[in-house]
Amino acid sequence: MEKTCSLLVHFDKGTPALANEIKEALEGHDDAAKIDAMKKAVMLLLNGETLPQLFITIVRYVLPSEDHTVQKLLLLYLEIIDKTDSRGKILPEMILICQNLRNNLQHPNEYIRGVTLRFLCRLNETEIIEPLIPSILANLEHRHPYIRRNAILAVMAIYKLPQGDQLLVDAPEMIEKVLSTEADQSAKRNAFLMLFTCAQERAVNYLLTHVDRVAEWGELLQMVVLDLIRKVCRANKGEKGKYIKIIISLLNVPSAAVIYECAGTLVSLSSAPTAIRAAANTYCQLLLSQSDNNVKLIVLDRLNELKVSHREIIVDMIMDVLRALSSPNHDIRRKTLDIVLDLITPRNINEVVLTLKKEVVKTQSGELEKDGEYRQMLIQAIHLCAIKFPEVASTVVHLLMDFLGDSNVASAMDVAVFVREIIETNPKLRVSIITRLLDTFYQIRSARVCSCALWIISEYCLSLSEVESGISTIKQCLGDLPFYMASEEGDTKDSSKKSQQVNSITVSSKRPAILADGTYATQSAASETAFSPPTVVNTTSASGNLRSLLLTGDFFLGAVVACTLTKLVLRLTEVQPSKSEVNKASTQVLLIIVSMLQLGQSSFLPHPIDNDSNDRIVLCVRLLCNPSEEIKKIWLRSCRESFVQMLADKQLRETEELKAKAQVSYAQPDDLIDFYHLKSRKGMSQLELEDEVQDDLKRATGEFIKEGDAANKLNRILQLTGFSDPVYAEAYVTVNHYDIVLDVTVINRTKETLQNLCLELATMGDLKLVERPQNYTLAPESSKQIKANIKVSSTETGVIFGNIVYETSNVMERTVIVLNDIHIDIMDYISPAVCSDAAFRTMWAEFEWENKVAVNTVIQDEKEFLEHIMKSTNMKCLTAPSALEGDCGFLAANLYAKSVFGEDALVNLSVEKQGDGKLSGYIRIRSKTQGIALSLGDKITLKQKGGA
């Protein structure tokens, strides 16, 4: 009893009592009660009730009503009810409806006529429509445009019926006359749509006759014209030249929707540079003129598509695209920067960087929301520009160094990483960068940024003055020593007296005492046993940034400070001829390092120094006390060499990514060759000539050919039944981004006709069957293609299973054939991707789902096992090749992939070779959703032993 409906609304099933209430309300004279009763009746009908007893009541009491709402509900009722019997014959009581419809079509009220004409568009019964045709045609000449436009739609709907061309033989001629005389834009659009749908040649003739006036037509009509042009040009590509002129003329109309469609139509029909440039210009205009963020994102997507296929043309538009940065929306800004960074060339790099610098300066005002996040995007963009074109680094590096003290730690860290890379790749900028860094170092407030800046100072302060300035700057930022000391309990608690006790303790009965920094002071004998707990030396707001961070217990930074000072002292031994100066600097640095160790071992801080930092700082003390040439070489040269190797690996990885993205296509040796210069150019416009050239180039480079399709199809064919089964079935599985299409071939291998054959499917996992199965009749030894659509909503391994059920004339019972299961592989949804190490660590810390898989494999080589896991999981190794070199028996690597749904998959592989040659360790998978973590874990468990 269920009716086909696009919207299912819950409603309680009708009861005889409710039906009687509706009947009583309809028989009354209150229009409001009738409206409520008609709504209830329509809802019951939509939910499967028949209510046959209401029909006569509605004919007697509702048909004569003059209320417009009642008449509209009446038409909805008539649309829903069954108008034919079980044999398909029209019900006799429908004759009563025909007379009412004829009266409505001649009604003096325009609204009644209009809604009745719209109702007729949804009628399929020719017996009801045929007596109404004269009244419908009469409405084509009505004075009111609302009636005329609905009359045209009614004519089109009737003409499209199976016997419509017999009911309205001359409908196209009539509509063409209406189109030539019609003044209302909406009615003209409907008339042209009717010709486009039912008599395409007439629509084309009308369009070509009025080519010069197309730009003056209304927006709705112009949209239908573009639909017609697309359809005609796809059917006959040779005629697209004359239609492209129409499209270009429409690019100047005021309607944004029309010019957007024009640009899309141009790109789909032509690859001529003139056409592509016109489309790109249109997109750039929309990008600036439209205020809706969704529209801007869609336009940026179109520009990104053009960038892939017509990069050389979009490069010239780069400054127009950059103007989209004026939008306050971060998604638009991010997408704009992604497009621009792929378009930079030596010709436009200076303009692009200048624009990005201006945007960075704007973020300093603090007027915009989320300035820090936007500034971080800009810094990363400038970083990429400077890597690709090192000559522009000098124009931006000093500006960006002002942001090392930014409150947004991520933004400041990006600047530090940028400076670290630029100072290595641009030796000419080393002196100016070091000078600026030492001047601005005190502004840095983040421990991570301080660590990076200290490494730069330790590696790139090469001259005597730079080394001395580096040591002096770090000492100033650490402040006076010691970091803490024990203070005496006295009678007074005045803060000024306490501060005086920091430097010396002087009382009447004096005794020598050793302070925390190793210096002597005096102490009272009376107060010898009454000391307060250790306290920090008073600091003010002007205290150094390193001191403030160390007093919070950040001893990782303390270890970095110790290593930096140690490197500077070692380098001082190479550039300072005076040994006394070297010894003096070494003594001062040792004093600082020992003070940090004492601070870490004191009870002043809630947590003592960690073992790793303690060992690192102690190593610095030993090195300064007993330096050797081999250790100096490791500290002063090997570290920098490792950094250079890391940059080389990064560059190599980026080069490989560009090669992977590049579209490689080949032409077949027997392809047709068209000689452009030998072609006839008579009557061809410049645009058509350009289009011919572009088509020839595409054909020559093999761009029209998609290789590997046949092989991929063969690989995706799955056998569902056995060869000995009476019905053989196999499926071709097409995995799209958000759905799976099963193209099932069913073959009847018997000599009998199979009736009510049905392919019943069910799913397990995050899969959902979209359509209900249908019944088919299959002749002996014949085949049938059955398509099934399955919706996918997340990256998760799923299973499709089912049966084929059928009946034969000899056996009344239904026969069931169980199908093989179809396993949907997670590998179809994830692809290798790349992200920065910082982004990987951030996601690793944020993602809550983890799946830990123990290594259990027969493979005995660590690198071979890593390659096997990468191949099995379709993931990209983020760890640099240089980090995987050597044969130490240990291997740790990070893998990354992204799903078509935008989900991130992170994998950390840690393995160790045992004494017996076997590998042990763990593979940890993290993701934001549970499904991808579990599915990847199952895949790795299945594949890690080295199986196919």
N, C-alpha and C positions, 0 to 999 in steps of 0.2 A: 504493500500500500504506500510505500515511501515515494515521494515525488522528487524529481530532480530540482535542485535549488542551489543557488550559489551561496546562500547564507542560511544556516540552520539556527533557529532561535528556540530555546527551550519553552515548552508550553504544556500544561497538563492536558491529558487526553479528555476529549469531550464525553459527556454523559447525556443520556436522554433528558435529564432535568435541565442541563445547560442548553441543549438544543431547543427545548421548549421555551426557555427564557428568551433566547435570541429570536425565536419566531414571534413571541408576544411583542417584543420591542419593535420588530420590523412592521408589525401590523398597526402600531400606534401612529399618532400624528406628530410626535415630538422628533424633530430632526436630530437633535443631540443624542437621543436614545438610539435612533437608527444608525448614526455614525458609530457609536460604541458597539452596537450589535453586529454591524458589518465588519468591524475590525476583528471581533471575536470569531466570526465565521471564517474570515480569511486566514487567521492564525490556525484554526482547527484544520482547515483544508491543507495548509502547508505542512502540518504535522501528521498527515496520513488519514484523517477522517474524510468520509464521503458526504455526509449530510444531504442525502437526496431529497428529504422532505422539505428543505428550505427553498428549492428552486422555484416552485410555483408561488410561494409566498413572496419571494423577491420580485418575480415578474409582476405580480399584482400590486405590491405596495411600494417597491423601490424604483421600478422603472419610471413611473410618472413623476417622481420627485424632481423639483427644480433646484434643489440645493447642490452646489458645485462639489462639495466634499463627498456627499452621498453618491453623486454620479461617478466621481473618480474611484471610490471604493467599489462601486458596481462593476466598473471596467476591470479592476484587479480581480474581482470574483470571477468574472467571465473568462479571464485569461487563465485562471487556475483550474476550473472545473473541466471534466472530461466532456468533449463535444461529440465524440464518436462512440459507437458500441464496440463489442469485442471483435466484430468482423470488419471494423474500420469504416462503417457507414455512419453518416451524420445522423445525430439524434433528431427525431421529428420536432421536439419542443424548441429546437434552435431557430425554427422559423419565427417564433415570437421575438427572438433576439434581433433577427435581421431587420424587422420593421423599426425597432427602437434605434438601432444603429443608423438606419437611413434618416430617421427623424433628427438624430443628433448631428449628422453631417449637413443637415439643412437648418440647424438651429440658429436663431439670430445672435446668440451669444458666441463670441469668438473663442472663449476658453473651452466651451463644450465641444465645439467643432475640432479644436486643436487636440485635446486629449483623446477624442475618439479616433482621429487620424493616427495618433501615436499608438493607440491600441491595435489598430489594424495592421501595423508593422509587425506585430507579434502573433498574428493569426496565420495558421497554415492550412486551414480548411477552405478549399476553393469554392465549395457549395455555399458557404456563408459570404464569401467575398464577391462572388460573381454578380449578384443583384445590386451590390453597392458601387460598382465601378463608375456608372454615370455620375453619381454624386461626388465620388472622389475626384474625377476629372474636372467637374465643375468648380471644385475648390482651388484648382490650379490658377484660376483667374480672380480669386477673391481679392478684395481691396486691402485686407490686412496681411502683412508679411508673415505673422505668426502662423496663420492658416496655410499660406502658400508653401512655406518651408516644410511644414509637416505633411502636406499633400504630396510634395515631391518625394519625401522619404517613404510614404505609403506606396506610391507608384513603384519606387525602386524595390521595396520589399515584395510587392506582388509579382513584379517582373522576374524576380529571382526564384520564385517558386517553381517546382517541377513543370507545371503547366502554365506558368506565368506568361510566356511569350505568346500563348494562344489567347489568354484573357486580355492582354494589352499588346496587340500586334504592333502598333505604331508608337509605343511608349518612347523609344529613343528620339523619334522625330518631334514628338510633342515637347519633350524635355529640352531638346535643343532650341526650339522656338522660345520656350520659357526663358532659357539661359540668355538668349540674345536680347530679350526685352526686359528682363528682371533688373530692378534697381537695388533691392535689399541684398546686402553682402552675404548674410547667412543663407538666404534662399538660393543665391547664386552658387554658394559653396555646395549646398545639397544637390543642386542640379548638375554641377560639374562632377560631383562624386558619383551620381547615378550614371552619367555617361562613362566615366572612368571605369566603373564596375561592370556595366552591362553592355556598353558599346564603345570600346576603347578607341577605335578609329575615329569616331566622331569627336571624342574628347581631344585627341591629338590634332585633328583638323582645326578645331576651335582654338586650341592653344597657339598653333602656328599662324593662324589668321590674325590673332591679336597679340603677337609677340611684343610689339612696342608698348602695349598698355598693361603688361603683366605687373610691372612695378607699381601701378596705381590701384591694383585690386586689393581687396581686404586681406587681412592676415590669415583668416581661415581658408580662403580660396587659394592663397599662395602655398599653404601647407599641402593641400591636395595636389596642386600642380607639381610640387617636388616629389610627392609619392608617385605620380604618373611618370615623371621623367626617370625616376629610378627603375620603375618596372619596365619601361620601354627600352632603356639603354641596356639593361641586363639581358633582355631578349634579343636585341639587335645592337651590338656594340659599334657597328659601322656608322650609326646615326647619331652618336653621342656628341659630335662636333656642334651641331646646330642647337642642341639642348644646353650645352655648357654655356653658350652665350646668354641664354635665359637665366641660368643660375647666377652668373656673374652680375647680371643686371639687378638681381634680387639682393645682392650683398649690401646694397645701399639703402634698403628700406628701413624704416624706424623700428620695426618689430624685432626684438631680440631673439624670439623663438624662431622666426623665419630665417634670420641670418645664421643662427646656429645650425639649423637644418641644411641651409645652403652650403655651409662649410663642410659638413659631414658628407653631403651628396657629392661635392666636388672631389673630395679625397677618395671616395669610393669609386668614382667613375673615371678619374684621370690621374695620371702620375706626372703630367707636364709641370715643369718648374713654375710656370706662370700661375697655374691653377693651385698648386700647393702653397705658393707664396700668398695668394689671395685668401686661401683658407686660414693660413697661419695668422695673417693680419687680422682677420675677422675674430679669431679666438682671442688674440691679444686685446682687441677692442672690448670684447665681452668681459674679459678679465678685469678691466679697469672700470667699465661702466656699470656692472652688476654689483649690487650690494649683498645679495644672498650668498652666504658662504658655501652652501651646497652647490650652487651654480658654478662658483669659482673652482671648487674641487673637481667638478666634472670637466670643465674646460681645461684644467691642468692635466687631467688624464688624457684628453684628446691631444694636447700638445706633446705629452710624453710619447704617445703612439706615433705622432709625426716625427719626433726626434729619432725614433728607432729606424724608420724607413726613409726619412728625408733629412738626415742630420745637417747636410751642407746648407740647406735652405733655412732651417730653424736657427742655425748659428748666427745668421744675420739679424735675428729677432731677439737676441739674448737680452738686450737692454730693455726691450718692451716687456719681456717676461719678468725681469727683475723688479719692475714697478709694482708687481703684486705683493712685494714685501711690505707695502703700506698697509696691508690688512692686519688687524690686531689678532687674527686667529692663527694659532701656532701650527695647526695642521696645514693650512695654506702656505705659511712661510716655509715649513719643512719640505713640502712637496716642491715648492718653487726653487729652493736651494738645491734639491736633488736634481732637478732638470737642468739648472744652470751649470752645476759642476760638471756635468757630462758634455757641456757645449763650449767650455772655455778653450780658446786657441791663443797662439802668440799675438794675434791681432787684437783680441778683445780683452785679454787678461788684465791690462792696466785699468780699463774702464770698470770691469767687474770688481776688482779689488778696491778701487776708489769708492764705488757705491757701497760695498760691504763695510768699509771704514766709516763712512758717514752714518750707516745704520748702527755701528758699534757706539759711535759718539752719542747718538740719540738715546741709547739705553742708559747713559750715565745720568740723564735728567731725572729718572725715577718716576716720570709721569705715567708711563705705561704699566699695565699689569704684567706680572711675571717677566720683568726685565731680565732677571738673571738667567732664566731658561732660554729666552731669545738670544741673549748675549752668548750663551754657550753654543747655540747653533751657529751663530755668526763666526765665532772663534774657530769652530771645527771646519767651517767652510773655508775660511782664510787659510787655515792650516793645510788643507788639501790643495788649495791654489798655490801655496808656496812650495809644496812638495813637487807639484807638476812643473812649476815655473819658478825655479829658485831665485831668478833675478828680481822678483817682486817682494822677496822677503824683507829686504832692507827698508821698504816703504811702510811696512806694517808691524814689524817686530817690536819697535820701540813704543808704538801706540798700545799694543796689546800688553806689554810688560807693566803698564799702569794698573792692569787688572789682576796682578799676582796677589794683591791683598783683598780681592773681591770677597764679599760675604757669602756669595754662592761658591761653595767649595769645588763643585764639579767644574764650574766655569774657570776658576783659578787654576785648577789642576790641568785643564786643557791647555791653558796658556803656558804652564810650566813644561808640559810635554812638547808643545810646539817649539818653545825656546830651546829645549834640549836637542831637538832634531835639527833645527836651523843652525845652531852654533857648530854642529858637526858637518853639515852639508854645505855651509857657506863660511869658509875660513876667513874671508875678508871682514865678516861682521863680528868676529870673535872679540876683539878688543872693545868695541862699542857695546856689545851685549853684556860682557863681564862688568864694565864700568857702570852701566845702567842697573844691572842686577844688584851690585853691591850698594848702590845708592838707594834702591827701593826695597832691599831685603827686610828692613825693620818693619815694613808695612804688612808683611805676610803673617796671617793669624792661624793658618791651618797647618797641622803637623805633616800631612801628606805633601802639601805644597812646599813646606820648609825642607822636607827630606829630598825632594827632587831638586830644589834650588841649591841645597848644600852639595849634592852630587855634581851639579854643573860647576860650582865654584871649585870643588876639589880637582876636577878633571881639566878645566880650561883656564885656570889661573897659571900662566906659564912664566911670565916675567917676574923679576924681583919685586917691583912695585905692586903688581897684582897679587902676588902671594902674601906680601906684608899687609896689603889692604884687606885681603880675605880674612887673615887671622884677626886683624884689628876689628873688622865688622862683626865677626862671630863673638869676640870677647865683649864687645859693646852690647850685643843682643843677649848675652848670658848674664850681664850685670856683675856687681861686685861679689866676691867670694867671702865667706862660704855661703852655700845655699841655705844652711840652717845652723843653729848653735844652741847650746844650753844656756838659759838665762837664769839669774839669781833671784830668789824670792826675798824681797826687801820690804821694809815698812811702807814705802810709798808705791803707788801703782800708777804714777804719772807716766804717760806714754813717752814724753820727751826723755825721761830718765832711762826708760827701757831701751830706747833707741841708742842712748849713749853707751849702754852696757854691751852693745853689739861689738864695739871696737875694743873696749878695754873694761875690765872690772877692777875698780880701785876702792879699797876699804882700808881701815886703820891698821889692822893686822894683816900684813901681806905675805903671800906665799906664791911661788911660781906655779903656773898651770899651763897646760898645753890645750890650745883651742882646736876646733874641728879641722881648720885648714893647716894645722901644723905650727902656727905661730904661738908665741908666749904671751901670757897675761898674768895678772895677779888676782888673788882670790882671798876672801876673808876666812880666817880660821873658824870664826863663830858660825859661819853659814856653810861650812864645808859639807855638812850632811843634809842640808836642806835645799835641794835643787828642784826646780820645776821641770816638767817634761820638756823635751826639745821643742823649740819654736822656730818658725821661719824668720829670716831677717826681713825687717819691714820693707815692703815694696810699694811703690807708688804707681800711678797710671802711666808714668813714663818708663817703667821697667821694660827690659827687653822682651821681645816676643818669645825667644827661645827659653828664657827663664820661666816665663808664665806657663809655657807648655810642659817644661820639665817638672815644675812643682805640682802638676796635675797627675804625675806618675807615668808619663809617656816615656819610658826608657828605650823604646825602639828608636825614637827620635834622638835620645841621648847617645845611643850607639852610633847613629849616623853622624852626630856632631863629633864624636870621638874619632871616627874614621876620617872625617873631612879634615879635622885639625892634624891628624897623623899624616895624611897625604900631603898637606900643605907644608908640614915640617920636612918631610922627605924630599919634597921638591925644592924646598929652601936650601937644602944641602947641595943641590945641583947648581943653583943660580946665585947663591950668596958666597962670596969668597972668604968672608970673615967667619971663622969658626966660633968666635965668641958670641956673635949675633945669633948664630944657629943654636948654640947651647942655651942662650938666654930664651929664645923662642921655644925650644924644646922643654925647658924647665917650666915655663908658663903654661904650656899645653898640658904637661904632666900634672901640674897643680889642678887645672880645670877637670881633667879626667878623673883624678883621685877624688875630687870633691863630688863629682857625680856618683862615683861608686859609694862614697860614704852616705850620700843622700838616699841612694837606693837601699842601703842596709840599715838605715835608721828607722826608728819607730814613729817618725813624724808623718810618714805617708801611710795610708791604710793598707796598701799592698806593696810588698818589697819588690825589688828588681827581679825580673824573670831571668832564668838561667841563660837563655840564648843571648840576651842583651849583655848580661854580666860577662859571659865568656868573650863576647866580641870586644867589650871595653877593656878587659884584662889583656887581650891579645894586643891591643893598641899600646898599652903600657909596656909590655914586653918588647914590642917592636921599637918603641922610642928609646928604651934603655939599651937595646942591643940590636941595632939595625945591621942588615947584611945586603949585599948587592942583589942576590937572587930574590929576596923578599921585596926589595925596592922595585925590581923589574916587574914582579907580579902586581904590586899595588899601583904602580904608576903607568903601566902600559897594558897589561893583559886585560884589565877591566874595560878600558876604552876600546880595545880591539874586539871584545865581546859585544860591546854596544854597536860598533860599526857592522859587525856580522849580523846583528839583529835587524838593523836598518836594511841591509842587503837582502835578508830573507823576506822582510816586509815588502820591499820593492818587487822581488821575484813573485811573491804571492799575488800582488796586485796585477802584475803583467799576465800571470796565468788566468786570473779572473777575466781580464779584458779579452784574452784569446778565447776563453770559454763562451763569453757573451757574443763574440763575433759570429755572424751568420755565414757559414761556409756552404756554398751551393755550387753545383756543377751542372754543366749542360751535357746532354747526351750527344754522342758523335754523329747520330743520324738526324738530328733536329734540323728543321727547315731554316734556311738562312735567307733573310730579307735584306736586299741591298737598298739602303735608304736613298742613295743618290740616283738610283735607277727608277724610283717610283714616280708615278704621275702626281704632280702637286696641283693640278688644275682644280680650282674651286675650294682649296683647303686653306683654312685660316692658320695663322702662326701657332695658335694653341693646338690645333690638330696636328700640325707638323711636329711640335715638341712632344706631343703624346705618342706619336708613331716612333720617335727616336727612343723614348723611355721604354716603350714596349719591346723594342728590338734589344735594348740593353738588358732588360730583365730576362728575355728569352735566351740571350747569349750567355748570361751568367747563371742560368738555371734557376732563377728565382720562382718561376712558375711551377717548378717540379718539387714535389714533396717526396723525399726518398724514404725508403724503409717502411712505407705504409703497408705493403703487401706482407712483408716479413712480420711486422708487428701484429697484423690481423691473425696470421697463422699461429703466432705464439699465444694469442688470447682466446683461441677456440677451445672450449672445454666439453668433453663428452659427458652427457648426463645419464644415458641409459646404455645397456649392453647391446652388442651386435645381434644377440639372439632374441632380444625382446621384440614383441609384435609392433611396438612403436619405438622408433629410434629418434633420439633427441640430442642435439648439441647446441651450445650457446656461445655466442661471440660477446664478450664482456667489454664494454666501453666505460672507462672510469673517467668521468668529468670531475670538475672541482667540487660540485655540491650534489651530484647525483650519479647513479650507476644505471646504464642502459643495458639490459639483457636482450639480445636479438636471438631468439630461440627458433631453431629450425626443427620442425616435427615432421617425421616421415612415417606414413602408414605402410608397413611392410606386409600387410595381410591382403587377402583377396576380398575382404568384406568392407562395407562402409561403416566407419566409426561415427557414432552419433554422440552429441553432447560432450565432445572432447574438451576437457578443461585443464589448463595448466595452473595448478594450485601452488602458490609460493608462500613461504613464511620466512621471517628473518630473526636473527639472534644478534644482539649487540645494538649499537646506536644506528640502526638502519630501519627504514620505514617504507613499506610498500605503498606506492602512490595510487595505483589503480586496482579496481576489482577484476578478478578473472572473468573472461567471457567464454561462452560455449561455442564450439565450432563443429561442423560436420566435415569429415575427411573421407574423400573417395578412396577406393582401393589403389594402393601404390602411388598415392599422391602426397604432396608435401604442403606445409603451411608455415609461414613466417609469423611468429608471435613476438611482440615487443612488450617488455615489462620495465617500468621505471621505478627505481628505488632511491629514496632521498637519503642523503648522508648529512649528518649534522655535526660530527666531530671526528677527529683522527683516532680511530679505534678499529681493531681487528674485528670483523663481523663474519657471520656465516649465513648463507642463503640456502635453504633446503625446501623440498616440496615433493609433489606427486603429479603424475599425469593420470587423470581419471576419464574413462570413456565407457560408452555402452555400444553393444552390437545388436542387430535385429534377432540373432539366434539366441543370445543369452540375455535375459532381462536384468541380471545383476550387473552392477557396475564393476569394472575392472580397474585396479589401481596398480600403477607402476611407480615404485619409489625411485626418485632421482638421486644422483650423486650430489653431495654437498658442494657448494661453491664458496670457497674461502676468499674473502676480500682482504688482500694483503695491505698492511699499513704502509708498505713501501710505495704504494700507488699515490699516497697523499703527502709524503714528505720528500723534500729535495735538499741537497747540500746547500748550505748558506754560510755566510761569513759575518762575524761580528768582532768588535774589538775585545781585547783581554779584559778591559775594565767593565764593558757591558756584560761579558760572560760571568765575571765574578759577582756583579750586581744581581743578575738573574739567578745565579746559583744560591745567593743568600736569600732571595725573596721567595723562590718557588718552594712550595710546601710538600709536594708529592715526590717521594724518592723511592726507587726500586734498586735494591742492592743484589747483584748477581755474582756469585762466586765463579772464578775462572776454572773451567774444567775442560781441557782441550788436549788433543794429541800433538798439536803443533808445539815445537820446542824452541822456535826462534821468536823473540819478542816483537821484532819489527814485522815479521811475516804474520804474526797473530793480529797486530794492529791493522795491517792492510786487509786482512780477512774480515775483521769486524767492520771496517769502513765500507768495504764492498757489500757486506751482508745487510748493513743498516742504512746504506745510502746517505752517509753522513760525511761531513768535511772535517779534516783534522786542522785545528787551529794552532797547534803547537808547531813552532818553526822547525824545518828539517835539521838545522844545525843543533837544536836542542835534543834531537833524537839520535845524533851521531854517537859513535863510540860503542864499546861492547863492555858494559859494566855489570850486566845481569839485572839491571833495573830499568823500567820504562814507565813513564807517566805522560799521558797525553789527554788533551781536551778535544772532544768532537761536538759538532753543532749541526743542526738541521732545522728547517722551518716547514711547517705544514701549509697546505693550501688555505687553511682556515686562519692562518696567522699565528698558530701556536708554535712556541719554541721548544725544541728538544735538546737537552744538554746531557752529555755523557762524559764521565771521567774514567779513564782506563788506567789502572795501576797494577803492574805485574812484576813479578820477581822470578828469576830462574833459580830453582832449587839445586841442591847438590846432585840429585839424580837426573838433572836435565829437564825435568818437567817445569811447567809454568804454574805459578800460584798467584793469587791476588783477587781483586774485586773490580767489577764494572758497576759504577753507580750512575743511575739515570735520574734526572730531575726534570720536572715539567710543572706547568701551572695546573694541568688537569690530570686526573687519575688515569684516564683511558690511555693516553699516549705513553705514560710511564709503564703501565702494565703490559701494553702491547709490544713496546720495544724490548722490555725485559723478556717476554716470551720468545720474541724473534731471536734475541741474542742467545738465550738458552738453547734454542733449537739449532742455531747455526754455528755456535762457537767451536764445536768439535771438529769443524772443517768439512761438514757436509755441504751438499749443494743447496 
